[in-house]
Amino acid sequence: MPGVVGLGALAGLGAGCARQASVKADHDAVADAWAMAEKIRQQVVVPTFPERTFDVRDFGAQAGGSYDCSEAFAKAIAACHSAGGGTVLVTAGRYLTGPIHLLSNVNLHITQDATVAFKTDPKAYLPAVLTRWEGMEIMGYSPLIYAYGQTNIAVTGKGTVDGQANRTTWWPWKGNNFSSVDWGIPGVPTQTEARNKLMQDMENNVPVEQRIYAEGSYLRPVFVQPYKCTNVLIEGITITNAPFWLLNPVLCENVTIDGVDFASLGPNSDGCDPESCKNVVIKNCLFDTGDDCIALKSGRNADGRRINIPSENILISNCKMRSGHGGVVIGSEISGGARNIFVENCEMSSPDLERGIRIKTNSVRGGLIENFFIRDVSIGEVHTAIVIDFDYEEGDAGKFTPTVRNIDIRNLTCQKAVKVFQVRGYERSPIQHLHLTNCQFSQVGEIGVLEKMDNFVADQVFIQGVEFKV
């Protein structure tokens, strides 16, 4: 797909040439952008599967929630794959299992009356596999549902996958590391030491196969992580009680996430985090999470720059966000960049929703973030409606200056916000071409911060009924 035309294309014209030409160019650029969004919608086609069914009960699975069904799941998936593909069926009951590793042409289908519950013994998630953890490559605990290098895979149905994490299981490993809540339990180790060591290993370019961060490291596994997969479908299921991030496709292409209920309020309970993925559609989903609802990522720091693959061509539509650190977010592990991101027809509201639209990075992360288009978004209650933050976590403490440009927000309404804006770039790298059109913010505590920007446009923007003038 071609890149989107930049909104600042006419920035070099003299003032006398007029605003009219610039407005028309912006209008045309936005129209071209949304035509591209439509191409993404049409080109991301869900995988299909042969009409073969492999019931896990036929491979020894037993409902009830106490019998270990790990071997039965593995056998059913292997048989389905060997036969050329089909559906592995989970129905009628609660099934306890260790990690599930999907293979090509397998659709794991969980019916509405079924729950797949995952074991809470960390040893069940060994041996270590190649995974990303907070945007860094490691050999770590297997994700609860994992696939590596597979094609045509799916998890579907109206059933539930339950990570069984809580204040005494998995979550205490967080401790108080970068958290306003201390999740720790006296005497239980936390992730802090291993996380700090991993940061150093990454910066020192330690080979990934030598980064062993499974047993004894206390880095919680991702719940669902397809890694280097093509044609991925996650549809209809409820994902709850996650040890860590809920859904984290990494280096995948052609991904559809449709009608998923993300419900987990633990530490780092990000809902959906596509990372260095291309051609992704996220639609009709509900988010009630303990961290960002949707966060687009592309690797952290040295790893993100080494791999250097952006998240691109991503369409988010008809989703609802409740509690979370942010509704639709780019960052903070964004060192590989992000481009051509589209958000439409979404609703956000909760007294526990901290931010609506959010970009977070800094000069340690870096990254080029460009072509971010938002339209027809309704925010009920939020702390800060629009955030572009170059001072996240470490702040301006590195040598990788981020670039953020070409952001267009149209037809956004917000009923109640403590602040409208928290937008601040750097003097050496101002936020470029942030355009708001036809946006209304009804009940507001304060306008907030708008600093270090280049070509900020507010057209028909009203704050508490008064037109906002730049």
URNOR-V207895 format. One record per backbone hydrogen bond with DSSP energy under -1.0 kcal/mol. CO is the residue of the C=O (numbers start at 1). NH is the residue of the N-H. E is the energy in kcal/mol with one decimal. If there is no record, write none. Layout:
BEGIN
co = <CO,CO>
nh = <NH,NH>
e = <E,E>
END
This chain:
BEGIN
co = <6,8,10,14,15,18,19,20,21,22,23,24,25,26,27,28,29,30,31,32,33,34,35,36,37,38,39,40,43,50,52,54,55,56,56,57,69,70,71,72,73,74,75,76,77,78,79,80,81,86,87,88,89,90,93,94,94,95,96,97,100,103,105,106,107,108,109,110,111,113,114,115,116,117,121,122,123,125,129,131,133,135,136,138,139,140,144,145,146,147,150,151,152,153,154,155,156,159,160,161,162,169,169,170,171,172,173,174,175,176,185,191,192,193,194,195,196,197,198,199,200,201,202,207,208,210,211,214,222,223,224,225,226,227,229,230,231,232,233,234,237,238,239,240,241,245,246,247,249,250,252,253,254,255,256,257,258,260,261,262,264,266,268,269,270,271,272,274,275,277,278,279,280,281,282,283,285,286,287,288,292,293,294,296,297,299,300,300,301,302,303,304,311,312,313,314,315,316,317,319,320,321,323,324,326,327,328,329,330,332,333,334,337,338,339,340,341,342,343,344,346,347,348,350,352,353,354,355,356,357,358,359,361,362,363,367,368,369,370,371,372,373,374,375,377,378,379,380,381,383,384,385,386,387,388,389,392,395,403,404,405,406,407,408,409,410,412,413,414,415,416,417,418,419,420,421,422,423,424,429,431,432,433,434,435,436,437,439,440,441,443,446,447,449,451,452,454,457,459,461,462,463,466>
nh = <9,11,13,17,18,22,23,24,25,26,27,28,29,30,31,32,33,34,35,36,37,38,39,40,41,42,43,44,45,52,87,89,58,59,61,60,73,74,75,76,77,78,79,80,81,82,83,85,84,107,54,109,56,111,115,64,65,117,69,119,146,106,86,154,88,156,90,159,114,93,160,95,162,97,124,125,126,142,140,138,136,300,133,131,213,129,100,225,102,227,230,105,105,233,108,235,110,238,116,240,118,166,171,173,174,175,191,177,183,179,188,195,196,197,198,199,200,201,202,203,204,206,205,210,211,212,139,217,144,145,248,147,250,149,253,152,153,256,155,258,261,161,263,163,165,223,224,273,275,228,278,231,232,281,234,283,236,286,239,288,290,269,270,291,246,247,295,297,251,312,254,255,315,257,317,259,320,262,322,264,271,272,329,331,276,335,303,304,305,306,307,308,339,279,280,342,282,344,284,347,287,349,289,354,293,294,358,296,360,334,298,337,311,370,313,314,373,316,375,318,378,321,380,353,324,383,384,327,328,387,330,389,392,366,400,403,338,405,340,341,408,343,410,345,413,348,415,416,350,419,356,357,422,359,424,361,395,397,369,432,371,372,435,374,437,376,440,379,442,443,382,445,446,385,386,449,388,451,390,426,454,406,407,457,409,459,411,462,414,464,417,420,421,423,425,431,433,436,438,468,441,466,463>
e = <-1.3,-2.2,-1.9,-1.4,-1.1,-1.3,-2.9,-2.3,-2.4,-2.6,-2.5,-2.6,-2.6,-2.5,-2.2,-2.4,-2.1,-2.4,-1.5,-1.7,-1.9,-1.6,-1.5,-2.2,-2.2,-1.9,-2.5,-2.0,-1.4,-2.1,-3.2,-1.6,-1.7,-1.2,-2.2,-1.3,-2.4,-2.2,-2.5,-2.4,-2.4,-2.4,-2.5,-2.3,-2.6,-2.6,-1.8,-2.7,-1.5,-2.1,-3.1,-2.8,-2.4,-2.5,-2.3,-1.3,-1.6,-3.0,-3.2,-2.7,-2.9,-1.1,-2.1,-1.8,-2.6,-2.5,-2.7,-2.1,-2.1,-2.0,-1.8,-2.9,-2.7,-2.3,-2.2,-2.2,-1.3,-2.5,-2.3,-2.7,-1.3,-2.3,-2.9,-2.6,-3.1,-2.5,-3.1,-2.8,-2.5,-3.3,-2.0,-1.7,-1.7,-1.9,-2.9,-2.6,-2.8,-2.0,-2.8,-2.3,-2.6,-2.2,-2.7,-1.8,-2.0,-1.0,-2.9,-1.5,-2.7,-1.3,-2.6,-3.0,-2.3,-2.1,-2.8,-2.1,-1.6,-2.8,-2.6,-2.3,-2.2,-2.6,-1.7,-1.8,-1.8,-1.5,-2.7,-2.2,-1.6,-3.0,-2.9,-1.4,-2.7,-2.8,-1.9,-2.4,-2.0,-2.7,-2.1,-2.3,-2.4,-2.9,-2.7,-2.6,-2.0,-2.7,-2.0,-3.4,-3.0,-3.0,-2.2,-2.3,-2.4,-2.7,-2.6,-2.9,-2.3,-2.1,-2.7,-2.4,-1.6,-1.4,-2.1,-1.1,-2.7,-1.5,-2.1,-2.6,-2.5,-2.5,-1.9,-2.2,-2.7,-2.9,-2.6,-2.3,-2.7,-3.3,-2.5,-1.4,-2.4,-2.3,-2.3,-2.7,-2.5,-2.4,-1.2,-1.6,-2.3,-2.4,-2.5,-2.3,-2.2,-1.7,-2.0,-2.9,-2.8,-2.5,-1.5,-2.5,-2.6,-2.3,-2.1,-2.5,-3.1,-1.6,-2.4,-2.7,-2.6,-2.2,-3.5,-1.9,-1.8,-2.3,-1.3,-1.9,-3.0,-3.0,-2.3,-1.5,-2.6,-2.9,-3.4,-1.8,-1.7,-1.7,-2.0,-1.3,-2.1,-2.8,-2.2,-3.1,-1.7,-3.2,-2.7,-2.4,-2.2,-2.3,-1.2,-2.5,-2.4,-2.5,-2.6,-1.2,-2.2,-2.7,-2.4,-2.2,-2.1,-2.7,-1.6,-2.5,-2.0,-2.2,-2.2,-2.5,-2.6,-2.0,-3.1,-2.5,-1.3,-2.4,-3.0,-3.1,-2.6,-1.4,-2.3,-3.4,-3.0,-2.1,-1.9,-1.8,-1.4,-1.8,-2.5,-1.8,-2.2,-2.6,-1.2,-1.7,-3.0,-1.7,-2.2,-2.3,-3.0,-3.0,-2.0,-2.6,-2.6,-3.5,-2.6,-1.4,-2.8,-2.5,-1.5,-2.0,-3.0,-2.8,-2.6,-3.7,-2.8,-1.5,-2.8>
END
